[in-house]
């Protein structure tokens, strides 16, 4: 496994609409492993492939709860319910935090690392993380939609 370079705001790859994964292969599984290792090493709770310079529809998330590591390939939110506002940060925008309105509950369909279709219903922090990471796949950063921004060290 390897620690990958996290791209920072201003890098053009972060504004790209990411391409779907055509086939889950050994190379993509290695990328998922490297993304997870990079996320953990950087004290993040989520990381999208474009954040490490790869414009593919893949994310890893670990909210440090009983769910553990989730790998989402070609994820699509199929249902949204309610609203919640909360603070967000991003490994690609270090030191900046902002309040963002998100759906309180989402359902997502995705492929796992074996290429099998999976479904997940999420609320709370996991719902927020899924929406944040999927925004990356559309070329959007949280600072683009935050209602307020603040700098923290």
N, C-alpha and C positions, 0 to 999 in steps of 0.2 A: 504494500500500500504506500501511498505517497500523499504528502501535504501539497495541495494545489494553491496557486496564487489566486486570491480573491480580487476580482475586478472592482474598481471603485467607480462611484458616480462620475459620469463624464466619458467613460469608456463606451464606444459605440455598440459593443455587443450587448450592453444592458438595455438598449433601446430597440433591439431586434425582436420581431415576432418569431418565436422559435418553431422549428420544424418538428413534426411528429417522428417518433422512433419507428422505423420500418420493421426491424427485427431485433429482438433481444438476443445478443450474442455475448461471448466471453469478454470482448472489449468494453461493452456497455456495463456489464456486471462489475468489471474492474473500476470503471468510472464511478459507479454507485458506491463502491467500497472507498475509493479515494475521496469522494464528496463527503461521505459520512465521517471519515477520519479528519478531514479538513474542518468540517462543522464542529466536531467535538474539540479539536485543538484550539479553535477560535472562540470557544464558549458560546456558540450559536445554538438556536433551537430549530433552524431550518436553513437549507441551502438549495438553490436552484442551479441547474447546469449552466445557464448563461453567466452566473456569478463567477464561474471558473473558466469562462471563455468558450463554452461549448453551447451553441444555439440549438439545443435539443429540448424536447418537452419531458424533462426529468427533474424530480425534486426529492430531497431527503428531509425528513422531519423527525425530531425527537424532543417532545415537550417535557422530558424527564418525569414522566408519570408511568402508570402501569401499562400503557400502550407500547412504550419502547420505540425503537426505530421503525419508521414507516418509509418505504421506498415507493414513489409514485411515478409510473411511466405513462405518458400520454394522458394525464389526469384531466377530467372534465367535471365541473360542478353541475350536477343534474337537478339540484333543489336548493333553495335558499329560504330561510324563514327568520323573521324578526330582525332586530337591530341591536347592536351594542357598540359603544364607543370606547376606545381604549388606547393606551400608549403603545407605540411600536418603535423599534429600532431596526437596523439592518447592518449586516457585515459589510455591505458595499457602501454604506454611508456612515462611517464610524463617528461616534460622538454626537450624532444628531438623533433626536427623538421627536415624535409627533403624535398627536391624537388623530385616530383614523376610525371612521364609521365602517363597520363590517356587519354581515349577516350573523345573527346569533347562532344559527344552526345551518349546516350545509350537509348535503349528501354528495359524495364524489365517486365517480367510476374511473378506474385506472387499471393498468397492467402491473402485475408484480414482476419480480426478477425472473420468474419462470415463464413470463409471457401470458399468464392466466388473468382473465378479467376478474377484478375484485370490486367490492362496494364497501364504502365506509360512511357512517354517519358521525358527524363531529359537532360538538358544542364547546363553548368556552375558549380556552387558549388554543386547543387543537383546531377549532374552526377558524380562529384568527390566523394561525400559522398557515393553514392550507390556503386561505384566500391571499395572504401576503405572498407566499411562494408562487402561486399560480399567476399572480400579477406579473411576476418576473418573466414568465413565459410569454407574456403579451407585450413585453418591453416597457412595463410600468413599474416605477419605484414608489414606495410609500410616501416619499416627499412630494410626489405629484398629486396626491389626493388627500394629504393631511389637512386638517382644519387649523392646526397650529403646529409650529416647530420650535424646538428649544435645543440648545447646546448643553451637553453634559460631558464631563471628563470620565 
